[in-house]
Amino acid sequence: MQIINSKIGKVKIYYNYNNEYDYHEFIIKDLNNDNVIGFINFKIYNQFILKAWLNNIQIKNEYQSLGFGNILLRLFENFCIKYRCYLIEGKYFPTNNKAKNFYIKNGYEIYKDGYETYISKSLVKIEKHKINLNTNNYEKNNIN
Ligand SMILES: CC(C)(COP(=O)(O)OP(=O)(O)OC[C@H]1O[C@@H](n2cnc3c(N)ncnc32)[C@H](O)[C@@H]1OP(=O)(O)O)[C@@H](O)C(=O)NCCC(=O)NCCS
């Protein structure tokens, strides 16, 4: 668990690994009231190269547009870089313009395949983000 400053004051960040579904997740909680602000979950798998699949990222409505999506994405990308992933992939609903802006702003490429809209980002040339987040200790946390 880690505590960082945000636009609304101090927030807690938890990392958790779900054995049953083999996914990793980061969760942000508001320290003022212990509310969950949002989460990101993802898988890391081997398909010729090591890849990450961004399963879901969600920030609660009342906490959106305050920078929490960016924080979760950076935690996720740092984690992937540490695991030596080459590529991040995922998808979003084509009508979701906020998500589209969000991914473009964060350097993701967007492409369509049939009815699906996919995102991808190569990690080959990206250094770990130099932000004040200690992502070196991924201890399991009790998030209840
Ligand atoms: C998409 C989502 C994760 C972004 O998180 P967020 O905390 O709201 O975003 P941030 O405050 O970190 O902003 C990051 C970027 O997102 C975009 N963004 C944020 N709010 C936006 C809005 N109201 N309209 C358009 N773009 C917006 C901007 O590009 C922004 O960059 P900027 O602040 O430098 O302009 C969040 O809005 C969300 O959970 N949406 C519902 C679920 C969802 O759509 N998930 C993604 C698809 S799986």
The ligand as an ORCA input file, in Angstrom:
! r2SCAN-3c Opt
* xyz 0 1
  C     -11.487      7.039    -19.290
  C     -11.127      7.228    -17.808
  C     -10.419      5.986    -17.292
  C     -10.165      8.448    -17.709
  O      -9.830      8.643    -16.340
  P      -9.898     10.098    -15.696
  O      -9.417     10.009    -14.293
  O     -11.259     10.640    -15.893
  O      -8.855     10.885    -16.623
  P      -7.702     11.904    -16.180
  O      -8.287     12.962    -15.288
  O      -6.535     11.153    -15.650
  O      -7.374     12.590    -17.582
  C      -6.525     11.966    -18.509
  C      -6.933     12.346    -19.938
  O      -8.207     11.775    -20.260
  C      -8.941     12.655    -21.104
  N     -10.148     13.124    -20.420
  C     -10.364     13.193    -19.080
  N     -11.594     13.677    -18.848
  C     -12.140     13.942    -20.066
  C     -13.400     14.466    -20.484
  N     -14.336     14.842    -19.595
  N     -13.638     14.590    -21.816
  C     -12.701     14.237    -22.716
  N     -11.479     13.733    -22.382
  C     -11.220     13.590    -21.071
  C      -8.020     13.837    -21.376
  O      -7.275     13.560    -22.539
  C      -7.136     13.844    -20.152
  O      -5.917     14.469    -20.352
  P      -5.708     16.011    -19.896
  O      -6.200     16.125    -18.495
  O      -4.247     16.226    -19.984
  O      -6.510     16.810    -20.852
  C     -12.361      7.541    -16.931
  O     -13.007      8.667    -17.430
  C     -13.367      6.386    -16.812
  O     -13.268      5.563    -15.903
  N     -14.362      6.303    -17.699
  C     -15.389      5.265    -17.604
  C     -14.843      3.869    -17.898
  C     -14.077      3.829    -19.200
  O     -14.504      4.391    -20.191
  N     -12.915      3.131    -19.175
  C     -11.991      3.110    -20.311
  C     -12.348      2.150    -21.352
  S     -12.121      0.461    -20.862
*
